[in-house]
Amino acid sequence: MTGVNILTAVEGLVEEAKRQIRERVWFVTDTDRTVAAEAATELPAVGGTPRHQQVLLEVDRLEHLREALAAVAIALAHVYGRLAWFLGAAATALSSVLHWRAMPADTGSTFGAEPPTFQQYTEAEEAVRRLRSALTGIAAA
């Protein structure tokens, strides 16, 4: 999973969602708006400033990213259609964090978990911020 750029994936999803809404391919429903708004409120765990995120312990940063992924997955369970497809793709993009570890391996297997780089943390956190902004936009569409 190393090398997967979460930020690039999320930026592509956000642009596609904006395009579909703008071109009236995606007609945002009231349910879409409600679920998007609720999901957006669940994502602020990594919504602080980049400087704030950088002073946190790695284990806390990883916890926040996994909480963001969980919030997306929970929202996905409540919708169908284009919002479900969007959230499913967002969850897939964020799923790299499931293969990250913040603790030393010491001895024994890590089940394939790898420590992410500082840049991977930063990009993943920015991806969550952009996803939150996109969900807020969908809620207002």
Buried (B, 14 or more C-beta within 10 A) or exposed (E): BEEBBBBEBBBEBBEBBBEBBEEEEBEBBEEBBEBBBBBBBBBBBBBBEEEEBEEBEBEEBBBBBBBBBBBBBBBBEBBEEBBBBBBBBBBEBBBBBEBBBBEEEEEEEEEEBBBBEEEBBBBBBBBBBBBBBBBBBBBEB
